[in-house]
Amino acid sequence: MLLSVVVPVHRVQGYLRASLESVLGQGPGEPELLVVDDGSRDGSAEIAAEFAARDPRVRVITLAEHRGAGPARNAGAAEARGRFLLFLDGDDLLRPGALEAITGRLAESEPDVLLLGHDRIDWWGDVSPAAPVIPSPASVAEGFSTAVPRLFRRAFWTAHGLHFTDGPYEDVLPVHRATLLASGAGTLDTLDRICVRHRIRRTGAFATTPGRHHFAILDAYERLLAETDHDPRIRAARIHHLRAVVADPGRIAPEDRAAFHRAAALPGNYAAHRAREAARTGRTRTLAALRHRKKTLRARVMRAAYRADLLRPLDPDLAVYGAYWNRGVACNPAAIHAKALELAPHIRGVWVVSSRHRDRMPPGIPYVIEGSRAYWRAMATATYLINNSSFPGGFTKRPGQRYLQTHHGTPLKTMGLDQRVYPALTNGISFEKIVAHADQWDFSLSANPHTTEIWDRVYPSGYEHLNLGYPRNDIFFTVTPEQTAAIRQRLSLAPDRTVLLYAPTHRDYRKGFVPHLDLERLARELGPDYVVLVRAHYFYGRSTQLDGARVVDVTAYPSVEELCLVSDALITDYSSLMFDYACLDRPIISHAPDWAAYRASRGTYFDLLSGRPGDTPGAVATDEDELLEVFRTGEWCSARTAELRAAFRERFCPYDDGHAAERVVRRLFLSDRE
């Protein structure tokens, strides 16, 4: 075996899947992929186990506790069987064609160390130019940089007793020692091609977590210099590395920079560095002041009052709720609010609603109008903030406030920062604001591991994932037959009719609700025993202007969960409603006439029409005639589609059991008391 790739894994659930696929997708055969679970508490271990179960090239090594990247890499190297070792992080990517290029170079020579080209990509998608990999008098520091990925001949690694150290900057000693040995008595080669892409995470990574732990790099280089008799190449590499660390705002905190400069004894004037930083800060403040002057007079008055309210103490029993950009009481926040009234009656809940939707507020539910004086006071003084989208106006989250982002669906289409590669559909979206919003969250609610994995990457911030299920789905497990019958009666649905809920999602590339189905034809062809309920996406308003005896417009009906309960099957295209509906274990029919266009315009996380268990929820129709055939043949409720539905439900509904709202209320409102 030629190559063993060692990947230590800890808190990389949003990035690991792509990293492993980048290695395994290079082609059949080698390499061996050793994934070391370094005491992961997120979904990383489960992702690694999933890959190992389906690909014999993958082996998972599990450490009993979190020990750090160094010991994890050592554990992987000890189990490796390849002639060469490549160490990747769990958020690195092996670039397409890299394995072929590496294999070709190793066929020409068998060096002790092979330096590889690399680049970096940040969370905005900006790629940094590749650094040179060929050591020369002009680039000796970069050539000896630990950032440059490299292959090590395993016999060489073992013979010299090389190993990663414990603690931060664990790679400084072994990487530099190996490079020195290879450039001396051994053989050092280079592959001047971009083979590895380092993904720079905004949060959750060592390199983006400021603190005094970064001072460990000083001790690492002192030890290395002592062991190498102060080799001038190491001195140059040290200066290069320390300058990179001190210039990185993700590593050395502003209050620690002077101390780091003194301890590092770096050439240069720290006072000049501070002057440059002050100039940049001054420019930022000037731009902020200019933007502030553009606000309207009313907004300035409101904000002034709001700033005064920010000096008031927080109300420990006040919670502010919002849903679907202030459209009223709905979704997960509504279920949490209802359960809080039962389990935490000391919590006073108030809803945010826009003036044009105030008629949707149920009697007796306290609310404030967005942008009003009451709204700003509530946002300034509430201890708890619960929303499935975002609060309007740009509030200042105070210390002591706890913000729960419940979200409102499982992602099939790309979300958050993943939308950046679809610029035609992101007109007007500020990704800076998306990230700033995520920075306000304390908790992010998740309905399944797939969602947690995606949110972790596309909303990069320091919140806590709550893998507790979706409270809005509790009703699917707790409703009684009598309650369902009462809902059907309210909707004038005869008990002997088969009810189909047609709930398509919106299209980013199309304005207005334009059904891809001739709904009257569908109802006519199916016959008098069927009724079609039409639920348009909330983006399209409150009425589809479609109504008849057997085609009923229910877009304005306040509870989509109740519509699910009274239906016998769901017809949808790409709506996230399918993931919730799977809780009911009833047939789901995917009507996807524009799947190719939808994927191309927005992007998706898996192939809904693949027919693979876990990806496809049931019967599939790509046009109207196929949809009718699905019903004529009974395929919509066949044993085959039931098996698909079971796999889909297992993947996307593992936390839903009727008690999600209770778990959330206890975690958010009662954890301190309990």
N, C-alpha and C positions, 0 to 999 in steps of 0.2 A: 504494500500500500504506500502510495507516494505522500499523501498529505492528510494531516489531522488538524481540524479547525476547532479550537477551544473557545467557547463562549460562556463567560461567567454571567449569571442572571440574578439580578436583584432589582426590583421596582422598575421594570421596563415593559410592563404589559402592553402599553400602547405602541411599542416599537419592535418588540421581539419577533412578531409574526413576519414582518417584512424582512427583518435581518436573516432569519432562518431560511426564508424563501429565496433570498438573494444568493445563498450558498447552494442550496439544493437545486435551484433552478438553472444552474450553470450547465446542466446536462446529466446524463446517466453516469453511473459508476462513482468513482471517487469525487469528493473527499469523504473521509469519516468526519462526522460532526458530533462533538462532545459538548453537551449543554450542562453546565454545572449550576444547579439550583442552590444559590447561596442564601438559604433561609428566607426565600421570598414569601411575603405575606399578601401579595396582590395576586393577580391571575397569571403571573409569569410561569409558575410551575405547571399549571394546567395546560398552558399553551405548549410548553416543551413536551409534556407527556402526550399531547395530541399528535405532535409531529413524530415522536418516537413510535407511537402505535401504528402509524401508517407508512413509515419509511425506515427500513432496516439500517440505513446509514447513520441514523440518529441514536445516540445513547445519552441517557440522562443520569448524571451523577448528583446525588442529593447529599448536601452537608447537613449535619444535625442542627446547626445554628448558623446565624449570619456571622461570617468571619471576615468579609471584605474581599475585594477583587483579587488581591495578591494570593492568599491561600486558595481561593477558588480556582485561579489559573493553575496553581501548582497541582491541585487535585486533578484537574483535567489533563495536564501534561503527564502525570504519573500513570494515567490509564490509556494514553495515546498509543497507537500502533503504527502510525505513519512514519515515513523516513523524515518528514519535515513537519514542523509545528507552525501554525499561524494562530495568533491570539487576536480575536475580535471582541469588541464590546457588544452588549446586547442591543445597542442602538446603531451599530455600524452596518454598512451595506457593502457587500462584495459586488463590484460593478460588473455589468454584463460583459462577458468575454474575458474576465480577469483570470479565471481558472485555466482557460486555454492558453493564455499568454504566459502564465506562471509555469504551466507544464512544459511549454515550448522552451522556455529559458532553462529550466532544470534539466531538460534533455541535452542541452548544449554543455552545461557545466553543473557541478554539484557543489555549490559554495556552502560555507558554514553559515553565512548570513546573507540573505537576499533582501535588499531594500526595495520597497514598493512605492510607486507614486500614489498620492492621495489628494483629496480635497475635502472641503467642509461645506455643509449646508445648514443654515440656521432655521429656526422655526418659521420664519417668514418665507422660506424657499430660496433665499439668496445664497448662491454658491460662491465661496471664496476661491480665488485663483489657486491652482495647484502649486505647492512648494517644490523646489528642486530636490531630487533624491540623490544626485551624484555628489559625493563629498569632494570639495575642491578647496583651495586656499580661501576662495571668496565665499564659499557656502559650507565651510566645515561645521559651523554651529548647527545649521539646519540638517546637515547629513547625520549629525549625532543626536538630533532631537528625538525625544521619546515619542513625539507625535507621529513620526514617520513609521508606518507599519512595516513589518519585516518578517520574513520566514527564517526559522532557525533549523538547522539540521539537528535532528533529535539526538543523535549520538554525540554531537558536539556539545549540545546543551547539557546532556547528562555527564559527559566526561569532565566538564569544568565545574560541575556542581552548581550550575546556575539555577536560581529560583527567585521568585518575586518575594519581596519583603512584606511584612505586616504593616497595616496602617496606610495613611495617605502617601501618594507618590511612590507606590510600591514598585513601579517599573524603572525608576531612575537607575538603581544599581545594576540589575541584571541586563538591561538593554544596553547601557553604555559599556559595561564590561564585555558583553558579547561582541559589540561592534569594535572595541579596541582589540580584542583577541583575534577577531576575524581579519582586521586590517593589518595585523602584525604577522604572527606565525601562521594564521589560518587564511581563509579566502573570503573576501567580501565582494559581492556582486550587486548590481542594480538593475531594476526593470523600470525604465523611465516611461511608465504608462500608468494612468489613473486606475488603480485596482481597488482601492478602498475609499468609501465616502463616510466621513465622520458626521453623524447627525448631531447637531448641537441642540440639546434640549433646553427649554426655558427654565424648567424647574425639575426637581427630583434627581438631578445629577450632581456629582461631586464638583464638577467644574463650574456649575452655576449656583453653588451654595456658598455665599461669602462667609468668612469666619477665620478665626485664629488657627484652625486646623491646617490652613494653607502654609503656615510657617514651617510645617514639617518638611517642606522642600529644602529648606536651608540645612537641616540636619542631614538629609539624604545626600546632598552634594558635598557636605563636609566629610562624610564617611567615604564617599566615592573618591574625593580628592586624596584622602589619606591612603586609600587602598591602591591608587594609581600613581603615587609619588607626584601628585599635582601636575598630571599630564596637561600640556597647554591646550590640547583639544577639548579636554573636559572643562578647563577654565573658560574657554570660549563658549562651550555649550551651556555652562552654568549661567553666564551673563545673558545669553540669548533667551534661556528658559525663564530666568527670574524677571527679565524685562517683560516677557509675554504675560507672566502671572500678574505683575503689578499693574500692567496696563488693562487687565481684564476686570471690569466692574463686577463680574460674577464671582470673583475670587477674594480679592482683598477689599474689605469694607473701607469706606472713606476714612473712618476714624482710626484705622489700623495702618494706613498707607505710610505715614511718617515713620512709624516703628519698623515697618517692613524694610523701608529704604535704609534705615540705620543698621538694622541687623544684617541686611544683604550686602551692605557696603558697595552699592552699585555706583558706577561712574555717573556723573550728571548732577544737576541741581534740583533738589526736590521743590524748592521755592518756585522755580520756573514751571515745574509740573503743576503745582497748585494754582499758579497764575493762569495757565491754560485752562484748567478745569473751571476756575472762576469765570473766565471769559465765556466759556460754553454755557455755564449756568445763567449768566447774565443775559445772553441772547435768548435762551429758553424763556426766561421770565418776561422779557420784552415782548416776545411773540404771544405769550399767554395774556399779557395786558391788552394787546391790540385786539385779540379775539374777544376779550371780556367787554370791550367798549361797544361791540356790535350787538349786544343783547338789547332787547327791547326794554322800555321803561318799566312795564309791568313785571317783566322777568327780574329786573334789577331789584325792584321793591320786594318781590317774593323771596328772592335769594337773600336779601338783607334780613328779612324776617326769619328766614330759615337759619341763617348763621346765628341769629340770636337764640333760636330754639336749640341749636346745637350745644349751647351752654347749659341747657336744662339737664337735669339728671335723667337717665334712661328709666322708662317705666318697665319694671321687671315682669309685668303681666300683660303687656301689650304686644300683639302680633299683627302684622300687616300682610294681607294676602293679595295676590294678583294672578291673573291667568290670561293667556292668549292676548297679550298686549292690551289689557284693560277692557276685555269684552264681557266680563261678568264672572259669576260663580261657576266654576267648571273644573274638570280634570283632577289631577292629583291634589292641588291645593284645596279644592272643595271637599275631597274625601278626608284630608287631614284636618280641615276645619271642623267637619262634622264629628270626627272621632275625638278631637280635642275638647269639644263641648261635653262629651261623655266622660272622658278619662282625666281631663285637666280643666275643670270648669273655672279655675281661677284665671285662666288665660282669656283675655278679651280680644276677640278677633275683629278686625275691620278690613273691608275690601276696597281696593282701588279700582275705579271704573271710569271710563271716559264718559263725557257728557252725552255723547250720541248713543251710548249703550246703557244708560241708567235705567231705562225701562225694563231691562232684563233682570234687574235685581229682585230677588224673591222678597216678599214681605217679611219684615222683622230682622233682616240681615243688615248690620251697620256697614256703611260705606262712606268713602270720601271721593270727590271728583278729582281726577288727575290734574295737577297744576294749581289746585286751589290752596288757600291758606291752610285749610284743615289737612290737606294732603301733606304739605311740607312739614307741618308740626308732627303728624303721625310718623313720617319717615325719619324725623330727627330724634324722636323719643322712644320709638318702639324697640324692644330688645330682640324681637324675632321678626324676620323677613322671609316670606315664603312665596315663591313665584315659579311658574313653569316657562316663563320667557324672560322678561326684564321689566324693571320699574322705570317709569318715564322721568325725563327731566335731568338725569344725571345727579344722583344724590351722593352725599359724602358718608361712606360707611364709617361708623364710629367704633372705637375700641369698646368691646362689650356687646356689640350687636352680633347676632348670629343669623347668617343668611343661608337658607336652604334652597338650592336650585333643584326643582323636581323634574325638569324637562317635560316633554309631552309626547314622547314616542321613541321607538327603537329605530336606529338609523339604518335604512337601506341605501338611501342616497348620501352623498358626501356632505359633511357638516363641518362647521368651524373653519379652521385653517386649511382643511383639505379642499375647500372650495376655491382656493386661490388659483388652481390650475384650470379653472373654467371662467376666464375673465369676462366672457360675453354675458354671463348670468350674475355677475357680482357688481354690476354698476351701482354705485352708491353705498356699497357695503364697506365699512371701515373695519379692517381686521385688527387695527390697533384698539378700537373700542371693544371688539369681541374679547380680546385678551384682557383689557382693563376690566371688563365686566366679570370675567372668570376670576380675576384677582379678588373680587369682592366676596366670592362664595366661601363659606365655611364647609358646606356639605353639598355633595352632588349625588342625587338619588339615581339608582340604577335598577332596571328590571331584569337584567341578564348579564352574563359575563361578556358577551359580544359588545354590549353597550358600554360597559365599564372600560373595556380595552380601547374603544374608539374615543370616548370622552377624554381618557387619560392623555391622548396624543393631540387631539384637535382643539382642546381647551387647556393648554398647558399652564397650570398654576398649582398652588399648594393646598387645595381643598382636600377634604376627606371623602372618599367614596363610601356611600351607604348602599350596600348590596342587600336591599330589604324588600324589593318588589315595588310594584306600582299600586298605590292606594286606590286609584280609580278602578282597578280591576277586582277589588274585594267583593263588589256586588255580584260578580259572576259566580262566586262560591257561597254566598250567604243568602241569596234571594230565594224566596219560597215559590212554589207553583202558583199559589194564590196571588202573590204580588205580580208575577209575570202575567197572569190572566187579567189582572186589573189594568196593566199597561196596555195590553192588546185591546181591551175594551175602550180605553181612552182614545186609542188610535182607530177605532171602528174596524178592527180586524177580526173577521169571523174565525172561530176556533178551528174550523176544518180546512182553512186555507194554508198553503205552503207559502211562507213569506221569505222573499229574497231581498236582502239589503244590498243595494248598489251604491258603493261609496268610493268613487275615484278620487285621486289626489289632484293637486293643481300641477300645471306645467309651467316651468320657469320661462319657457320660450313661447307661451301663448297667454293672451289676456282673455279673461271672461270664461264662463263655464260653457264648454262645448262638448257634450257627451260623445264618446266614441261609439256609442250604441244607439240604434233606433229602438228606444225603450218601448214605444207603442208596439212595434213589431215583435219585440221579445215577449211582451205580455200576451199578445195575440197568438203567437206560435205556441207558447207554453200552455195556453188554455185557461179556462175560468177557475181552475183550482189554485192558481198562483197569483200572488200580489207582489209588485215590485216597489219597494220603498227607495226613494232617491235622496241620497244625502250628499250634497255638494261640499267641497272643502270650504272651511270658514273664510278663506281669503276671498271667496267669490260672493260673499254677502249672505243674505238670509232667505233667498228664494230663487229657485231655478226656473220658475214659470212653467213647470211641468206638473200637471195634475189630471187625474182621471179616476175611473172606477178601480182600475188595476195597476195604475202607475201613480204613486202618491209622493208628492214633494214633502219631505220631512227635514229639509235643510234647517228650518227655523226651530225644530224641536230642541228643547234645551239640553237633553241628555242623550249623547250618542251611545252611552252604555245601556240605556234602556232600549234603544233601537236594536242593539245587538241581542239583548235578551229575548225580544219578541220575534227575531228572525230565525229561520231554519238554516240559512246558509248565507255566506258573504260573497258577493262578487266585487272584486276590486282590481285595481291595476298595481300601483306601487305604494298605496297608502300604508302608513305605519299602523293603521287600525288592524291590519291582518295579524300583527304580533299580539295584540290584546285579545282579538277574537279567538285566537288559538286556545286561550284558556277555557273556552266553552266546549272544546272538542267537537265542533260542528264543521261541516264542509266549508272549505274556502276555495273559490274558483278564481284563478288569476286570468283576467282578461287583459292582454298586453299587446295591443295592435301596433304600438310604437316603441317597443322595448329598445331597439337599436338607437333610435333618436334620443330617447330618454337617457340612456347610458352615455351616449356621446355628449349630450348637452350638460349633464349634471354629474355623471359618474356615480357608480354604485359600489358597495362593499362586497357583494357576492352576486352570483348569477341566479336570479329568481327563477328563471325558466330552465335551469340545467337538468332538472329531474333528480338531482342528487338528494338523498335524505338529509334533512336539516336546512336545505336551501329552498326547496319548493314545497309550498304548504298543501298542495292538492292538485286538482285538475288544472290544465293550462289550455287557453284558447288565444290564438293570435288574431282572430277576426270574428265577425259576428256569426258567420255560418258555423265555425268551429264551436263557438259558445253554445249555439242551439244544439249542435250534435252532442255536446257533453251532457246536456240534459236529456235528450232523446234516448241516448244509449244507457243512461244511468251511471256514467263514469264519474259524475260529480259526487256521488256518494258510494263509490265502489270500495272493495277491500284494499285495492292498490292505493287509492288516494287516502284511505284511512291510515295506512302505514306511513305515507309521506307526512300526513298531518301529525301523527304521533312523534315522529322524529323532529319536526318543526317545533312542536310544543315543548319537547324535551330541551331543545336548544335555547328557545327564547322565553320560556315561562317557568324557569326553575325556582324562582323566588315567590311566585304568585300562589297564594294559598288561602286568601280571605282574611289574612291578619297583617297585611303590609301597613295599613294606616295605624294600627295599634303599635307596631314596632317603631314607626317613624315618630309618633307622638311621644312614646316613652323615651326615645333617644334624644329628641329635640327639646321637649318641654319638661320631662320628668327625670332625666338622667342624674341631675344633681340631687334630687330628692330621694331617688331610689338607690 
